[in-house]
C-alpha cells in the first residue's frame, strides 16, 4: 500500500500556522522594543560592538579586524556566514541594525520548527504549540535580549536542516549543513557528530556525505587560520563540572518549556552529550555558560526543541503541557526584563548621544569595561577602542531594574 503524499501539507504549511505567525510578530515587536531600551540605556556588552565593528571594517577594508579582540574576528571564530549581513551594515552602520537582525533570526526560527513538527506527524494546532513553546521559553527570549552573537542563526538553520533531513533531501541537507557550519567552528564538529550518528541509524548516504563536508570545513578553516599566523579560540575543559548542582538546574530549566518531552527518547538523549559537555565542562569563563539565555546554550536548546517535536508527535496531548510549562517558565523564570517584577531601564539620553557623535566622527576614542555600553554605540567608528577587555568593571550596573 502506498504511503499518503505529504505534498498538500508542504504546500499549505506556511498558511496552516496562524498562531505561530502571530507569535513571531509579537516576539519581534516586544524584543525590538526592549532591546532598543537596553541599547539607549547603554547596557549592552562589548560583544555587540565586536561584531558591529568587524562588519563595518569589512565593508571598508575587507578585514574583520576589531579593537576588542585586536585581530580579525574570522581568525577567532569561523563565522563567515555573518559576512552576508555586511551590505546591510554598510547601509545602516549602527548597533540597532544587528539587534533587529538578532531578534528576527531568533523569532523566525519558530516557522521551520512548526513545519518540522508537522512533518513528524503532528496536526496543525499541536505543531504550533510546540513552536510557540520555543518562542515563549526563557532561552529564546534570552537569546533575543543578550549581546549579539553569531549563534542566534543556529535555531533557524538547525530547524531547517532537520526538515531537509526529514525529507531525505541530499541537496537541501548539504546546503543547510554548510550554512550552519559557517556560524561558528563548533558547529562543524556538531555536524560531524550527528552525521556519523545519522549514517549509522538513519540514512547512510545523507550521513556520510554530510560527515565528509564537515571534515572538509574543519580542515580548510584550521589550515587557513594557522597559515595566516593566527590561533583560533580554544576553550579549556574540565574533567568534571565545577558547578554541578547549578548545571543540573539549568538542564531542568531548558527542558521544562518543552514539558521534559525529549527525555522520552530514552538512550538517544546521549547523542546530546557533546553539546552538554561544551557548556557544562568548560573551564574558567567570564560568566557561567550553562545558564538559560546565553549564546553557548543555543545548539543544545535547539536540539531539545527538535527532540520535543519528535516525542510530542507520538503523544500529541503533551503539546498542551509544553505550551503551559513555557508560559510558567516565562512568567517566573525568565532571564530577560520581560518578567514579573522587572522594569525597563531609564534611557541614558546624554550618554547615548555622546557615543553616537563619536560613531560619526571617525576620531580616536578609548573606552574601558565601565563604558562598554558607550563603546557599543561608538563602535562604527573604526578608531574607537575598548581596552582592558577582561578587567571587571569598577562601577558595575545592576542587572535588573526591580522597582
C-alpha positions as CSV (number, residue, x, y, z in Angstrom):
1,X,0.0,0.0,0.0
2,X,1.4,3.4,-1.0
3,X,2.1,5.9,1.8
4,X,0.0,9.0,1.6
5,X,1.7,12.0,0.0
6,X,2.7,14.9,2.2
7,X,2.8,17.4,-0.7
8,X,-0.5,19.1,0.2
9,X,0.8,19.7,3.8
10,X,4.0,21.1,2.4
11,X,2.3,23.5,0.0
12,X,0.0,24.8,2.7
13,X,2.4,24.6,5.6
14,X,3.0,28.3,5.9
15,X,-0.7,29.1,5.8
16,X,-1.5,26.5,8.5
17,X,0.3,28.2,11.3
18,X,-1.6,31.5,12.1
19,X,-0.8,31.3,15.8
20,X,2.9,30.9,15.0
21,X,2.9,33.9,12.7
22,X,1.1,35.9,15.4
23,X,3.7,34.7,18.0
24,X,6.6,35.6,15.7
25,X,5.2,39.1,15.1
26,X,4.6,39.7,18.8
27,X,8.0,38.4,19.7
28,X,9.7,40.7,17.2
29,X,7.7,43.8,18.4
30,X,8.4,43.2,22.1
31,X,12.1,42.4,21.8
32,X,13.0,45.1,19.4
33,X,11.3,47.5,21.9
34,X,13.2,46.1,24.9
35,X,16.5,45.7,23.0
36,X,16.4,49.3,22.0
37,X,15.6,50.3,25.5
38,X,18.7,48.4,26.7
39,X,20.8,50.0,24.0
40,X,19.7,53.5,24.8
41,X,20.4,52.9,28.4
42,X,23.9,51.8,27.5
43,X,23.5,48.3,29.0
44,X,24.8,46.2,26.1
45,X,28.1,44.5,26.4
46,X,31.2,44.6,24.2
47,X,30.2,41.6,22.0
48,X,27.7,43.7,20.1
49,X,30.5,46.2,19.5
50,X,32.9,43.4,18.4
51,X,30.5,42.2,15.6
52,X,29.4,45.6,14.5
53,X,33.0,47.0,14.2
54,X,34.1,43.8,12.5
55,X,31.4,44.1,9.8
56,X,31.8,47.9,9.4
57,X,35.6,47.3,8.9
58,X,34.9,44.5,6.4
59,X,32.8,46.9,4.3
60,X,35.7,49.4,4.2
61,X,38.8,47.3,4.1
62,X,37.9,43.7,3.6
63,X,39.2,42.8,7.1
64,X,37.1,41.8,10.1
65,X,39.5,43.4,12.5
66,X,38.1,44.9,15.6
67,X,39.7,46.7,18.5
68,X,38.3,44.5,21.3
69,X,39.8,41.2,20.0
70,X,42.7,43.2,18.4
71,X,42.7,40.8,15.4
72,X,40.2,39.9,12.6
73,X,37.2,38.2,14.1
74,X,37.3,35.4,11.5
75,X,40.7,34.5,13.0
76,X,39.0,33.9,16.3
77,X,35.9,32.1,15.1
78,X,34.8,30.5,11.8
79,X,31.8,32.9,11.4
80,X,31.9,33.7,7.7
81,X,28.1,33.5,7.5
82,X,28.0,36.9,9.2
83,X,29.5,38.5,6.1
84,X,26.2,38.1,4.4
85,X,25.0,41.0,6.6
86,X,27.9,43.3,5.6
87,X,25.8,45.1,2.9
88,X,23.1,45.8,5.4
89,X,25.6,47.1,7.9
90,X,27.1,49.3,5.2
91,X,23.7,50.9,4.7
92,X,22.9,51.2,8.4
93,X,26.2,51.2,10.4
94,X,24.8,51.2,13.9
95,X,24.1,48.7,16.6
96,X,20.3,48.9,16.1
97,X,20.8,47.0,12.8
98,X,22.3,43.9,14.4
99,X,19.8,44.0,17.2
100,X,16.9,43.9,14.7
101,X,18.7,41.1,12.8
102,X,19.2,39.1,16.1
103,X,15.5,39.4,17.1
104,X,14.2,38.4,13.7
105,X,16.6,35.5,13.5
106,X,15.5,34.1,16.8
107,X,11.8,34.6,16.2
108,X,11.5,33.3,12.6
109,X,13.0,30.0,13.7
110,X,9.6,29.1,15.1
111,X,8.4,28.7,11.5
112,X,10.7,25.8,10.4
113,X,10.2,24.2,13.8
114,X,6.5,24.1,13.2
115,X,7.0,22.7,9.7
116,X,9.3,20.0,11.1
117,X,6.7,19.1,13.8
118,X,4.1,18.8,11.1
119,X,6.4,16.5,9.2
120,X,6.7,14.3,12.3
121,X,3.0,13.8,12.0
122,X,1.5,16.4,14.3
123,X,-1.7,18.2,13.4
124,X,-1.6,21.9,12.9
125,X,-2.6,23.0,16.4
126,X,-0.2,20.9,18.5
127,X,2.6,21.6,16.0
128,X,2.0,25.3,16.5
129,X,2.0,24.8,20.3
130,X,5.5,23.3,20.1
131,X,6.7,26.2,18.1
132,X,5.1,28.7,20.5
133,X,6.7,26.9,23.4
134,X,10.1,27.6,21.8
135,X,9.2,31.3,21.3
136,X,7.9,31.7,24.9
137,X,10.8,29.8,26.5
138,X,13.2,31.9,28.6
139,X,16.0,30.5,26.4
140,X,14.7,32.1,23.1
141,X,13.8,35.3,24.9
142,X,17.3,35.4,26.5
143,X,19.0,35.0,23.1
144,X,17.0,37.9,21.7
145,X,18.0,40.1,24.7
146,X,21.6,39.2,25.0
147,X,24.7,40.8,23.4
148,X,24.7,39.9,19.7
149,X,26.1,36.5,18.8
150,X,26.5,34.5,15.7
151,X,24.7,31.7,17.4
152,X,21.4,33.4,17.0
153,X,21.3,31.9,13.5
154,X,21.6,28.4,14.8
155,X,17.9,27.7,15.5
156,X,16.6,28.7,12.1
157,X,19.3,26.8,10.4
158,X,19.1,23.7,12.6
159,X,15.3,23.5,12.3
160,X,15.5,24.0,8.5
161,X,18.3,21.3,8.3
162,X,16.0,19.0,10.3
163,X,13.3,19.4,7.7
164,X,15.8,18.6,4.9
165,X,17.0,15.5,6.7
166,X,13.4,14.5,7.5
167,X,12.6,14.7,3.7
168,X,15.9,13.0,2.9
169,X,16.9,15.8,0.5
170,X,20.6,15.4,-0.1
171,X,21.0,18.9,-1.7
172,X,19.0,20.6,1.0
173,X,20.9,18.8,3.7
174,X,24.3,19.7,2.4
175,X,23.4,23.3,1.7
176,X,21.9,23.9,5.1
177,X,24.7,22.0,6.8
178,X,27.2,24.2,5.0
179,X,25.4,27.4,6.1
180,X,25.2,26.1,9.7
181,X,29.0,25.4,9.7
182,X,29.5,29.0,8.7
183,X,28.1,30.2,12.0
184,X,30.9,29.0,14.2
185,X,33.6,26.3,14.2
186,X,32.0,24.3,17.0
187,X,29.0,23.7,14.6
188,X,31.4,21.9,12.3
189,X,32.1,19.2,14.9
190,X,28.5,19.0,16.0
191,X,27.5,18.4,12.4
192,X,30.2,15.7,12.1
193,X,28.9,14.0,15.3
194,X,25.3,13.9,14.2
195,X,26.3,13.0,10.6
196,X,28.1,9.9,12.0
197,X,25.0,9.0,14.1
198,X,22.8,9.6,11.1
199,X,24.9,7.4,8.9
200,X,24.6,4.5,11.4
201,X,20.9,4.8,12.4
202,X,19.1,6.8,9.8
203,X,20.4,7.3,6.2
204,X,23.9,6.2,5.2
205,X,24.0,8.4,2.1
206,X,23.0,11.6,3.9
207,X,25.2,10.8,6.9
208,X,28.4,10.0,5.0
209,X,28.0,13.0,2.6
210,X,27.5,15.5,5.5
211,X,30.3,14.0,7.5
212,X,32.7,14.4,4.6
213,X,31.5,18.0,4.2
214,X,32.1,18.7,7.9
215,X,35.6,17.3,7.7
216,X,36.5,19.4,4.7
217,X,35.2,22.5,6.5
218,X,37.2,21.8,9.6
219,X,40.4,21.1,7.7
220,X,40.1,24.2,5.5
221,X,39.3,26.6,8.4
222,X,42.1,25.5,10.7
223,X,44.7,25.2,7.9
224,X,43.8,28.7,6.7
225,X,43.9,30.3,10.1
226,X,47.2,28.8,11.1
227,X,48.7,29.6,7.7
228,X,47.7,33.3,8.3
229,X,49.6,33.1,11.6
230,X,46.6,33.2,14.0
231,X,45.3,30.8,16.6
232,X,41.6,30.2,16.7
233,X,39.7,30.3,20.0
234,X,40.5,27.2,22.1
235,X,38.3,26.8,25.2
236,X,39.7,24.8,28.1
237,X,37.7,22.0,29.6
238,X,37.5,20.3,33.0
239,X,37.2,16.6,33.9
240,X,34.1,17.3,35.9
241,X,31.6,20.2,36.1
242,X,32.7,22.8,38.7
243,X,29.1,23.9,39.4
244,X,27.2,20.6,39.1
245,X,24.0,21.5,41.1
246,X,23.5,24.7,39.1
247,X,24.2,22.9,35.9
248,X,21.6,20.3,36.6
249,X,19.2,23.1,37.5
250,X,20.0,24.6,34.1
251,X,19.1,21.3,32.3
252,X,15.7,21.3,34.1
253,X,15.2,25.0,33.2
254,X,15.7,24.4,29.4
255,X,13.8,21.1,29.3
256,X,10.8,22.5,31.3
257,X,9.3,24.7,28.5
258,X,9.0,21.5,26.4
259,X,7.4,19.5,29.2
260,X,10.6,17.4,29.5
261,X,9.4,15.5,26.4
262,X,12.9,14.8,24.9
263,X,13.6,12.5,27.9
264,X,11.1,10.1,26.4
265,X,13.7,9.4,23.7
266,X,15.5,7.1,26.0
267,X,19.1,6.2,25.2
268,X,19.0,8.6,22.2
269,X,19.4,11.6,24.6
270,X,23.0,10.5,24.9
271,X,23.6,11.9,21.4
272,X,23.4,15.3,23.0
273,X,26.4,14.6,25.1
274,X,28.9,16.8,23.1
275,X,26.6,19.8,23.4
276,X,26.2,19.3,27.1
277,X,30.0,18.9,27.6
278,X,30.8,22.1,25.8
279,X,28.8,24.2,28.2
280,X,28.9,22.2,31.5
281,X,32.6,21.1,31.4
282,X,34.1,24.4,30.3
283,X,36.9,25.9,32.3
284,X,37.0,29.4,33.8
285,X,35.0,31.9,31.8
286,X,33.7,35.4,32.3
287,X,30.3,34.0,33.2
288,X,28.7,30.6,33.7
289,X,28.0,29.1,30.2
290,X,25.3,26.6,31.3
291,X,22.6,29.2,32.0
292,X,19.4,29.7,30.1
293,X,19.6,32.5,27.6
294,X,23.4,32.5,27.0
295,X,24.5,32.1,23.4
296,X,26.5,29.0,24.3
297,X,23.3,27.1,25.0
298,X,21.7,27.8,21.6
299,X,22.7,24.5,19.9
300,X,21.6,22.4,22.9
301,X,18.2,24.1,23.3
302,X,17.6,23.9,19.5
303,X,18.3,20.1,19.7
304,X,15.9,19.9,22.7
305,X,13.2,21.6,20.6
306,X,13.7,19.0,17.8
307,X,13.5,16.1,20.3
308,X,10.4,17.6,21.8
309,X,8.7,17.7,18.3
310,X,9.6,14.1,17.7
311,X,8.3,12.9,21.0
312,X,5.1,15.0,21.0
313,X,4.3,13.6,17.6
314,X,3.8,10.3,19.4
315,X,1.9,11.9,22.4
316,X,0.1,14.9,20.9
317,X,-1.5,15.9,24.2
318,X,1.9,16.7,25.5
319,X,1.9,19.8,23.3
320,X,-0.6,21.4,25.7
321,X,1.7,20.7,28.6
322,X,4.7,22.2,26.7
323,X,2.8,25.3,26.0
324,X,1.6,25.7,29.6
325,X,5.1,25.0,31.0
326,X,6.6,27.5,28.7
327,X,4.3,30.2,29.9
328,X,5.0,29.4,33.6
329,X,8.8,29.5,32.9
330,X,8.4,32.8,31.0
331,X,6.4,34.4,33.8
332,X,8.5,33.3,36.8
333,X,11.9,32.1,35.5
334,X,12.6,34.4,32.6
335,X,16.2,35.6,32.1
336,X,15.2,38.9,30.5
337,X,13.3,42.1,31.5
338,X,10.0,40.5,30.4
339,X,9.4,39.1,33.8
340,X,7.1,39.8,36.7
341,X,8.6,42.5,38.9
342,X,11.1,43.8,36.4
343,X,11.0,47.2,34.6
344,X,12.7,48.8,31.6
345,X,15.9,50.7,32.1
346,X,15.9,54.5,32.2
347,X,17.5,55.6,28.9
348,X,20.8,57.4,29.2
349,X,19.9,60.1,26.6
350,X,23.1,62.2,27.1
351,X,25.5,59.2,27.1
352,X,23.9,57.7,24.0
353,X,24.1,61.0,22.1
354,X,27.7,61.5,23.0
355,X,28.6,57.9,22.0
356,X,26.7,58.3,18.8
357,X,28.6,61.5,18.0
358,X,31.8,59.5,18.4
359,X,30.5,56.9,16.0
360,X,30.0,59.6,13.3
361,X,33.3,61.4,14.0
362,X,35.9,58.9,12.8
363,X,38.2,60.2,15.6
364,X,40.2,58.1,18.1
365,X,38.3,57.2,21.2
366,X,39.2,54.9,24.1
367,X,36.7,53.1,26.4
368,X,37.0,50.7,29.4
369,X,34.7,48.0,30.6
370,X,32.9,50.6,32.7
371,X,31.9,52.3,29.4
372,X,31.3,49.2,27.2
373,X,27.7,50.3,26.6
374,X,29.0,53.5,25.2
375,X,31.7,51.7,23.2
376,X,28.9,49.6,21.5
377,X,27.2,52.7,20.3
378,X,30.5,54.3,19.2
379,X,31.9,51.1,17.6
380,X,31.0,52.0,14.0
381,X,33.9,54.5,14.4
382,X,36.9,52.3,13.3
383,X,39.1,54.3,15.7
384,X,37.0,53.5,18.8
385,X,38.8,51.1,21.1
386,X,37.9,49.2,24.2
387,X,40.9,48.4,26.4
388,X,41.3,46.0,29.4
389,X,38.7,43.7,28.0
390,X,38.8,41.2,30.8
391,X,39.1,43.7,33.6
392,X,36.0,43.7,35.9
393,X,34.0,47.0,35.8
394,X,34.9,49.3,38.7
395,X,31.3,50.6,38.8
396,X,29.1,47.6,37.7
397,X,25.5,48.4,36.9
398,X,22.7,46.4,38.5
399,X,21.4,43.5,36.3
400,X,17.8,44.4,36.7
401,X,15.5,47.3,37.5
402,X,13.0,45.9,40.0
403,X,11.3,49.0,41.5
